[in-house]
Amino acid sequence: MSLLTRAITWMSDGVWGPWNTGIGQVPGPLVLLLLGVGLFLTFRFRFVQVRRFPEAVRTIIPRQSGSRGVLTPFQAFMTALAASIGTGNIAGVATAVVAGGPGAVFWIWCYGFVATAIKFAEAVLGVSFRGQRDGTVLSGPMYYLRDGLHMPRLAWAYALIAGVAALTTTPFTQPNSIAVAFEAQFSMNPWVSGVIIAVLTWLVIIRGVKSIGRAVEKLSPLKVFLYLAGGLFVIAVNAAQLPGVFAAIFREAFSLRAATGTAAGMALMVGMRYGLARGVYANEAGYGTAAVAYGTARSDYPAQQGLNAVIEVFVVSFVTSSISALTILVTGAWTSGLNSTAVVAHAFNSAIPVAGGWIVAFCAFLFGYTTLIGWAYYGEQFFEYILGARVTRTYRWTYCLLIVFGAAAKVETVWAWGDLMNGLQVFPNIVGLLGLSGVVAAVARSTRKTTPNPSA
């Protein structure tokens, strides 16, 4: 490992953890901060994710209710879903289970529950505080930091950190994961994979957010359905193992025994550390990116998009992540010595020989590709806030060019850098969520479906 990689990894671990204590590894300060903020918002919003969940289900495909946005509410929902359901839902969850044991799954669910309150707040504020220039909607945490909290310097800092993160991480990590899956399954050269992915991404993002909305509107349901169908088949084949697996998940989540492979520590600490960290990575609650996607919706009612965000986190944390975790647990693949996407492919292949690996490879492509599309728009909004609309076309071309190199690169440093930058963008966003939580609480408490946009 190079000196640069070690330095970046050290800084990243300082933010995310793990921190070594006398009782073993524990989650880092940012993970615990997000868990605490999620709990606080859950109580302040009076458990909006439970109380209004039936309504949230009914608003997945709502009618257009405004004219300020550029995407339909459903397209905005699918854009956010596309960006958050990435290869982390396959590789990240698998890594959490392999490293943290079955108990890590409980903590993924635990963070997913409180993360719904965080995403609800981001979506509500994204619609409540947004701008418009030359027919283009401008949205994201920088606008509610600037116009809601009146902290323009913090807004600028957020846009810079988040923009650099979007440009220097996603075009490397996502295509690399796809290229690894394609090389293992089809023996495809990573450079070839990179060119194909870059061209496919360019074809969508070069035409702007409306093109992105139309693409993810079709691809997001496909990727969820395909992965769900394949995973449920694997679980059904091994249904006899489910009672033991669920027992292990809850037993190991609170076990005080020494954690496997550690000189000193508890399974509780290890499971919590990996479950919470990967839970954050899987649903991206706290990053602030949801405010960008939902702020583009043609809706004047913040609650409508906030409830869509509740469903988004539910799908990510309790559906796709659970499929990944349960398939490798019921098949025993988590003890195979494999890791990342390979362990999920092994689990699928055990029930669906040959075709199972193809399903995982194709889903890895869809997950990674739609994440690339979604994050391309996020980064565009961040840089446009700082540099203006003139940077848009240059940004799009640069983003696509980096994908080619990302597919063939060794990305240990990039993953650590991405963790660091994503972690840093959480801090200013959390300031906005807490400072404006009263605005969101009023929306969450309202029993009216049509709560007007306070900035409209």
C-alpha positions in Angstrom: 0.0 0.0 0.0 1.4 3.4 -1.0 2.0 6.2 1.4 -0.8 8.2 -0.3 -3.2 5.3 0.1 -2.3 4.8 3.8 -2.7 8.5 4.5 -6.1 8.7 2.9 -7.2 5.4 4.5 -6.1 6.8 7.9 -8.2 9.9 7.5 -11.2 8.0 6.2 -11.0 5.6 9.1 -10.8 8.6 11.5 -14.2 9.7 10.1 -16.0 6.4 9.5 -14.1 4.0 11.8 -13.5 1.4 13.0 -12.0 2.8 16.2 -10.2 0.2 18.3 -11.1 0.2 21.9 -10.5 -2.1 24.8 -13.5 -4.1 23.9 -12.8 -4.3 20.2 -13.7 -2.3 17.1 -16.6 0.3 17.2 -18.2 2.4 14.6 -16.6 5.8 13.9 -18.0 9.2 15.0 -19.8 9.9 11.7 -21.7 6.6 11.8 -22.8 7.2 15.4 -23.6 10.8 14.5 -25.9 9.7 11.7 -27.6 7.1 13.9 -28.1 9.7 16.6 -29.5 12.3 14.2 -31.8 9.7 12.6 -33.2 8.8 16.1 -33.7 12.5 16.9 -35.5 13.3 13.7 -37.6 10.1 14.0 -38.9 11.3 17.3 -39.3 14.9 16.2 -41.2 13.9 13.1 -43.4 11.6 15.3 -42.3 8.4 13.5 -43.4 9.7 10.1 -41.9 6.6 8.5 -44.4 4.4 10.4 -47.3 6.8 10.8 -47.5 7.8 7.1 -46.1 4.6 5.5 -49.5 3.6 3.9 -49.8 7.0 2.4 -46.2 6.8 1.2 -47.0 3.6 -0.7 -49.9 5.3 -2.4 -47.8 8.2 -3.5 -45.2 6.1 -5.4 -46.9 7.0 -8.7 -48.5 10.3 -7.9 -50.1 12.8 -10.3 -48.0 15.8 -11.3 -48.8 18.6 -8.8 -46.8 21.5 -9.9 -44.9 23.2 -12.7 -41.6 24.4 -11.2 -39.7 21.1 -11.6 -38.4 19.4 -14.7 -39.1 15.7 -13.8 -42.4 14.0 -12.9 -42.5 13.1 -9.2 -42.1 9.4 -10.2 -39.0 10.2 -12.3 -37.5 12.2 -9.4 -38.2 9.2 -7.2 -36.6 6.8 -9.6 -33.6 9.1 -10.1 -33.0 9.1 -6.3 -33.6 5.3 -6.2 -31.2 4.8 -9.2 -28.4 6.7 -7.5 -28.8 5.0 -4.0 -29.2 1.4 -5.2 -25.7 0.8 -6.5 -23.2 -2.0 -6.2 -23.0 -1.3 -2.5 -26.3 -3.0 -2.1 -24.6 -6.2 -3.5 -20.9 -5.9 -2.6 -21.2 -3.6 0.4 -23.8 -5.7 2.2 -21.9 -8.9 1.4 -18.8 -7.4 2.9 -20.7 -6.4 6.0 -22.0 -10.0 6.6 -18.6 -11.6 5.8 -16.7 -9.3 8.1 -19.3 -8.6 10.8 -21.3 -11.9 10.8 -25.1 -12.3 10.7 -25.5 -9.7 13.4 -24.5 -7.0 10.9 -27.8 -7.5 9.1 -29.8 -6.3 12.2 -27.8 -3.1 12.3 -28.3 -2.5 8.6 -32.1 -2.7 9.3 -31.7 -0.6 12.4 -30.0 2.3 10.5 -32.4 1.9 7.6 -35.3 2.6 10.0 -34.0 5.9 11.3 -32.5 6.8 7.9 -36.0 7.1 6.5 -36.4 10.2 8.7 -33.2 11.7 7.4 -34.1 11.1 3.8 -37.6 12.5 4.4 -36.1 15.7 5.7 -33.7 15.9 2.7 -36.5 15.5 0.2 -38.8 17.9 1.9 -36.1 20.6 2.1 -35.0 19.9 -1.4 -38.5 20.9 -2.7 -39.0 23.6 -0.1 -35.7 25.5 -1.0 -34.8 25.4 -4.6 -34.1 27.9 -7.3 -34.7 28.3 -11.1 -32.5 29.8 -13.8 -33.3 29.8 -17.5 -35.9 27.1 -17.1 -33.5 24.9 -15.1 -34.3 23.8 -11.6 -31.5 24.3 -9.1 -31.7 22.1 -6.0 -29.6 20.5 -3.2 -28.4 21.1 0.3 -26.5 24.2 -0.8 -29.8 25.9 -1.4 -31.4 25.2 1.9 -28.1 26.0 3.7 -28.0 29.3 1.8 -31.7 30.3 1.7 -33.0 28.4 4.7 -30.2 28.8 7.3 -28.6 31.9 5.6 -25.2 30.3 5.7 -23.8 30.9 2.2 -20.2 29.9 3.1 -21.3 26.6 4.4 -23.4 26.1 1.3 -20.4 26.8 -0.9 -18.2 24.4 1.1 -20.8 21.6 0.8 -21.1 22.1 -3.0 -17.3 22.0 -3.4 -16.8 18.9 -1.3 -19.8 17.0 -2.8 -18.9 18.0 -6.3 -15.3 16.8 -6.0 -16.6 13.6 -4.4 -19.1 13.0 -7.3 -16.4 13.6 -10.0 -13.5 11.7 -8.4 -15.1 8.6 -6.9 -18.3 7.4 -8.7 -16.7 7.3 -12.2 -14.1 5.0 -10.7 -15.8 2.8 -8.1 -19.0 1.9 -10.0 -17.5 1.0 -13.4 -14.7 -0.9 -11.7 -17.2 -3.1 -9.8 -19.0 -3.7 -13.1 -15.8 -4.5 -14.9 -14.7 -7.0 -12.2 -18.0 -8.8 -12.5 -17.8 -8.9 -16.3 -14.2 -10.1 -16.3 -15.1 -12.9 -13.9 -18.2 -14.0 -15.7 -17.5 -13.2 -19.3 -13.7 -12.8 -19.4 -14.2 -9.3 -20.8 -11.2 -6.9 -20.8 -11.7 -4.1 -18.2 -10.8 -1.5 -20.8 -13.5 -2.8 -23.1 -16.0 -2.7 -20.3 -15.0 0.9 -19.5 -15.5 2.1 -23.0 -18.9 0.5 -23.3 -20.0 1.9 -19.9 -18.7 5.3 -20.7 -20.5 5.5 -24.1 -23.8 4.2 -22.5 -23.5 6.8 -19.8 -22.7 9.6 -22.2 -25.7 8.8 -24.4 -27.9 9.5 -21.4 -26.3 12.3 -19.4 -25.2 14.5 -22.3 -28.8 15.4 -23.0 -29.5 16.5 -19.4 -31.7 15.7 -16.5 -34.9 14.9 -18.6 -33.0 12.2 -20.4 -31.7 10.9 -17.1 -35.2 10.8 -15.7 -36.6 8.9 -18.7 -33.7 6.3 -18.5 -33.9 5.6 -14.8 -37.7 5.5 -14.9 -37.3 2.3 -17.0 -34.1 0.8 -15.6 -34.7 1.2 -11.8 -37.8 -1.0 -11.6 -36.1 -3.5 -13.9 -33.0 -3.9 -11.7 -35.0 -4.2 -8.5 -37.4 -6.7 -10.0 -34.7 -8.9 -11.5 -32.6 -8.9 -8.3 -35.6 -9.5 -6.2 -36.8 -12.4 -8.3 -33.5 -14.1 -8.4 -32.8 -13.6 -4.7 -36.3 -14.8 -3.6 -35.8 -18.0 -5.7 -32.5 -18.7 -3.9 -34.1 -18.0 -0.5 -37.1 -20.2 -1.4 -34.8 -23.1 -2.4 -33.1 -22.8 1.0 -36.3 -21.9 3.0 -35.5 -24.6 5.6 -32.5 -22.5 6.8 -34.5 -19.3 7.3 -35.5 -19.8 11.0 -31.9 -20.5 11.9 -30.7 -17.5 9.9 -33.1 -15.1 11.6 -32.3 -16.5 15.0 -28.5 -16.0 14.2 -29.2 -12.4 13.0 -30.8 -11.3 16.3 -28.6 -13.4 18.5 -25.3 -12.2 17.0 -26.5 -8.6 16.9 -26.4 -8.5 20.7 -23.9 -11.2 21.5 -21.2 -10.4 24.1 -19.0 -13.3 23.1 -15.5 -12.6 21.7 -15.8 -11.8 18.0 -14.4 -14.4 15.6 -11.0 -13.4 14.3 -10.3 -10.7 16.9 -7.9 -10.9 19.8 -10.3 -9.0 22.0 -13.8 -7.7 21.2 -17.4 -8.6 21.1 -19.6 -9.8 18.2 -21.9 -6.9 19.2 -19.3 -4.3 18.4 -18.1 -5.9 15.2 -21.6 -6.4 13.9 -22.6 -2.9 14.8 -19.5 -1.4 13.2 -20.0 -3.1 9.8 -23.8 -3.1 9.8 -24.1 0.6 10.5 -21.2 1.6 8.2 -22.6 -0.4 5.3 -26.1 0.7 6.0 -25.1 4.3 5.6 -23.2 3.4 2.4 -26.2 1.4 1.0 -29.0 4.1 1.4 -26.9 7.3 1.3 -29.1 9.0 3.9 -27.2 12.0 5.2 -25.2 12.7 2.1 -27.8 15.3 1.0 -28.0 13.9 -2.6 -31.7 13.1 -2.1 -32.4 16.8 -2.0 -31.0 17.2 -5.5 -33.1 14.5 -7.0 -36.4 15.2 -5.3 -36.0 18.9 -5.7 -36.3 18.5 -9.5 -39.9 17.1 -9.2 -42.8 18.9 -10.7 -44.4 19.1 -7.3 -45.2 22.1 -5.1 -45.9 19.8 -2.1 -42.8 18.8 -0.1 -44.6 16.0 1.8 -45.2 14.2 -1.5 -41.5 13.9 -2.2 -40.7 13.2 1.4 -42.9 10.2 1.4 -41.3 9.0 -1.8 -38.0 9.2 0.0 -39.4 7.0 2.8 -40.2 4.3 0.2 -36.7 4.7 -1.4 -35.0 3.9 1.9 -37.4 1.0 2.6 -36.6 -0.5 -0.8 -32.8 0.0 -0.3 -32.5 -1.1 3.3 -35.2 -3.7 3.7 -35.6 -5.2 0.2 -32.4 -5.2 -1.9 -30.0 -5.2 1.0 -32.0 -8.0 2.7 -31.9 -10.1 -0.4 -28.1 -9.8 -0.6 -27.7 -10.7 3.1 -30.2 -13.5 3.3 -29.0 -15.3 0.1 -25.5 -15.6 1.3 -26.6 -16.6 4.8 -29.2 -19.3 3.9 -26.7 -20.8 1.4 -23.8 -20.6 3.7 -21.8 -18.7 1.1 -20.7 -16.1 3.7 -18.3 -18.8 5.1 -16.9 -19.7 1.6 -13.8 -17.5 1.9 -15.2 -15.3 -0.9 -16.2 -11.6 -0.5 -17.9 -8.7 -2.3 -19.9 -9.5 -5.4 -18.3 -12.8 -5.8 -19.9 -14.2 -2.6 -23.4 -13.2 -3.8 -22.7 -14.8 -7.2 -21.7 -17.9 -5.4 -24.9 -17.9 -3.4 -27.0 -17.4 -6.6 -25.1 -20.1 -8.5 -25.7 -22.6 -5.7 -29.5 -22.5 -6.4 -29.4 -21.4 -10.1 -26.2 -23.0 -11.6 -24.5 -20.8 -14.2 -27.5 -18.5 -14.7 -27.2 -17.3 -11.1 -23.8 -15.8 -11.7 -25.2 -14.2 -14.9 -28.1 -12.6 -13.0 -25.7 -11.1 -10.4 -23.4 -9.8 -13.1 -26.2 -8.2 -15.0 -27.7 -6.7 -11.8 -24.2 -5.4 -10.9 -24.2 -3.7 -14.3 -27.7 -2.2 -13.8 -27.0 -1.2 -10.2 -23.7 0.5 -11.1 -24.9 2.0 -14.4 -27.9 3.7 -12.9 -25.8 4.9 -10.0 -23.4 6.5 -12.5 -26.3 8.3 -14.2 -27.8 9.6 -11.0 -24.5 10.8 -9.5 -23.6 12.5 -12.8 -26.5 14.8 -12.3 -25.7 15.3 -8.6 -22.2 16.4 -9.4 -23.4 18.7 -12.2 -25.7 20.5 -9.8 -22.8 20.9 -7.2 -20.4 22.4 -9.7 -23.0 24.5 -11.4 -23.7 26.1 -8.0 -20.0 27.1 -7.7 -19.0 27.9 -11.3 -22.3 28.5 -13.1 -24.0 26.8 -16.1 -20.9 27.2 -18.3 -19.2 24.2 -16.6 -22.0 21.7 -17.4 -20.9 20.4 -20.8 -17.2 20.1 -19.8 -18.2 18.3 -16.6 -20.3 15.8 -18.5 -17.5 14.9 -20.9 -14.9 14.7 -18.1 -17.2 12.5 -16.1 -17.6 10.0 -19.0 -13.9 10.0 -19.8 -13.0 9.1 -16.2 -15.3 6.1 -16.4 -12.9 4.4 -18.9 -10.0 4.7 -16.6 -12.1 3.8 -13.6 -13.0 0.4 -15.0 -9.4 -0.6 -15.4 -7.9 1.1 -12.3 -6.9 -0.3 -9.0 -9.3 1.6 -6.8 -8.1 1.0 -3.2 -7.1 4.6 -2.9 -10.2 5.8 -4.7 -12.6 3.9 -2.4 -10.8 5.4 0.7 -10.9 8.8 -0.9 -14.6 8.4 -1.7 -15.4 7.4 1.8 -13.5 10.4 3.1 -15.2 12.9 0.8 -18.7 11.5 1.2 -18.1 11.6 5.0 -17.0 15.3 4.9 -20.1 16.3 2.9 -22.3 14.8 5.6 -21.3 17.4 8.2 -22.6 20.6 6.6 -25.7 18.7 5.5 -26.5 17.6 9.0 -26.2 21.2 10.1 -29.0 22.0 7.6 -31.2 19.1 8.6 -31.0 19.9 12.3 -31.3 23.7 11.8 -34.4 23.3 9.6 -35.9 20.3 11.3 -38.8 22.6 12.5 -39.8 23.2 8.9 -39.8 19.5 8.2 -41.6 18.7 11.4 -44.5 20.9 10.4 -44.8 19.1 7.0 -44.5 15.7 8.8 -47.2 16.5 11.3 -49.7 17.9 8.7 -52.6 15.6 7.9 -53.2 17.4 4.6 -51.8 15.8 1.5 -51.2 19.2 -0.1 -49.0 21.1 2.2 -47.8 24.1 0.1 -44.2 24.8 -0.6 -43.1 27.5 1.9 -40.8 29.1 -0.7 -43.3 28.9 -3.6 
